[in-house]
């Protein structure tokens, strides 16, 4: 399984998801590749819908096709309302669904 964390420095939310992914990686035995997005052109090429974005085997399991591409913090809709990153349970479910 290929897991990539896309982020940009001006958004602090990526650090929380990075910690969660590290914890999950220890249990599930995968490595996380971290990729900093620094330009709008790069964001367009990657279809970066905001920081943080997790790609599992190249797919964003939380993607909203109507969300704009760009260098911004991303909002995730969780059972408790909007947050700056998906919950542990949401990430576990996305990882389990991808195999």
C-alpha positions as semicolon CSV with decimal commas, in nm:
position;residue;x (nm);y (nm);z (nm)
1;X;0,000;0,000;0,000
2;X;0,131;0,342;-0,099
3;X;0,034;0,624;0,141
4;X;0,131;0,983;0,060
5;X;0,070;1,289;0,276
6;X;0,046;1,609;0,072
7;X;0,077;1,931;0,271
8;X;0,201;2,286;0,274
9;X;0,384;2,453;0,560
10;X;0,136;2,735;0,624
11;X;-0,132;2,490;0,738
12;X;-0,071;2,342;1,086
13;X;-0,331;2,063;1,044
14;X;-0,093;1,837;0,853
15;X;0,110;1,771;1,167
16;X;-0,185;1,602;1,341
17;X;-0,259;1,371;1,050
18;X;0,113;1,297;1,016
19;X;0,113;1,173;1,377
20;X;-0,199;0,963;1,320
21;X;-0,054;0,809;1,003
22;X;0,271;0,723;1,184
23;X;0,070;0,543;1,454
24;X;-0,137;0,354;1,196
25;X;0,172;0,268;0,990
26;X;0,330;0,093;1,286
27;X;0,026;-0,137;1,317
28;X;-0,035;-0,190;0,946
29;X;0,322;-0,196;0,822
30;X;0,324;0,070;0,553
31;X;0,541;0,375;0,506
32;X;0,420;0,729;0,460
33;X;0,571;0,947;0,192
34;X;0,548;1,317;0,272
35;X;0,531;1,563;-0,013
36;X;0,531;1,939;0,041
37;X;0,326;2,132;-0,217
38;X;0,480;2,473;-0,275
39;X;0,324;2,623;-0,589
40;X;-0,023;2,657;-0,735
41;X;0,099;2,482;-1,050
42;X;0,206;2,184;-0,842
43;X;-0,130;2,190;-0,659
44;X;-0,310;2,179;-0,994
45;X;-0,096;1,894;-1,125
46;X;-0,155;1,689;-0,807
47;X;-0,523;1,789;-0,778
48;X;-0,433;1,908;-0,429
49;X;-0,760;2,004;-0,259
50;X;-0,588;2,149;0,045
51;X;-0,363;2,062;0,334
52;X;-0,351;1,795;0,456
53;X;-0,440;1,551;0,178
54;X;-0,385;1,177;0,213
55;X;-0,347;0,965;-0,099
56;X;-0,386;0,590;-0,065
57;X;-0,248;0,415;-0,371
58;X;-0,274;0,749;-0,551
59;X;-0,640;0,808;-0,461
60;X;-0,778;1,071;-0,224
61;X;-1,047;0,877;-0,033
62;X;-1,195;1,199;0,107
63;X;-1,201;1,397;-0,219
64;X;-1,488;1,625;-0,295
65;X;-1,473;1,693;-0,670
66;X;-1,636;2,032;-0,613
67;X;-1,360;2,147;-0,376
68;X;-1,117;2,394;-0,529
69;X;-0,757;2,304;-0,599
70;X;-0,498;2,522;-0,430
71;X;-0,277;2,610;-0,137
72;X;-0,524;2,628;0,151
73;X;-0,612;2,441;0,466
74;X;-0,865;2,169;0,401
75;X;-1,183;2,097;0,597
76;X;-1,300;1,741;0,659
77;X;-1,657;1,655;0,754
78;X;-1,641;1,425;1,055
79;X;-1,914;1,282;1,280
80;X;-1,836;1,566;1,524
81;X;-1,851;1,835;1,253
82;X;-1,584;2,004;1,042
83;X;-1,218;1,950;1,136
84;X;-0,879;2,023;0,988
85;X;-0,804;1,653;0,939
86;X;-0,991;1,323;0,924
87;X;-1,037;1,132;1,247
88;X;-0,838;0,821;1,333
89;X;-1,148;0,611;1,259
90;X;-1,197;0,774;0,919
91;X;-0,834;0,705;0,825
92;X;-0,854;0,344;0,948
93;X;-1,168;0,289;0,741
94;X;-1,006;0,440;0,429
95;X;-0,695;0,224;0,474
96;X;-0,901;-0,091;0,532
97;X;-1,115;-0,021;0,226
98;X;-0,809;0,003;0,004
99;X;-0,676;-0,330;0,118
